[in-house]
Amino acid sequence: MWVTNKIGTVKALGYIISQLIGAVVAGLLLLIIFPSQASNLGTPALASGISFWTGVLIEAILTFFLIFTIFGVAVDKRAPSNVYGLAIGLVLTFDILVGGVLTGASMNPARTFGPALVSGFWNNHLVYWIGPILGSVVAAMLYNSILLKKNGK
């Protein structure tokens, strides 16, 4: 939303910080609930044979689908107001089914950061920042500049 000027910088930073704090709290709760899993706490990892840059590409594509869908059903005022939950949920399900075995299908740096900070499991951590940020920026800019602007919105 920040990239397309739908929210301001201060609000965007507030959302980012809130997500990171929430993810750390979630990681701490995971540690309490699953102390035997303290070595990674569900932190995503690349599958065998998936390189760093392939992981970045996969995460970028998965996140692109998610953000493009969010813009299409939740941001675009022309979309029906009662389908966005189902549409976003279906895309998340698809992304997890396709990408889960390859990269863990994080699609959000905070989702990876919290468990990584608590467990100390940082393997290929930048994949989960670079990929989702690139995918989300491309999806937001593409939807905003082509589909929203095209119809005078």
Secondary structure by P-SEA (a helix, b strand, c coil): ccccccccaaaaaaaaaaaaaaaaaaaaaaaaaccccccccccccccccccaaaaaaaaaaaaaaaaaaaaacccccccccccaaaaaaaaaaaaaaaccccccccccaaaaaaaaaaaccccccccccaaaaaaaaaaaaaaaacccccccc
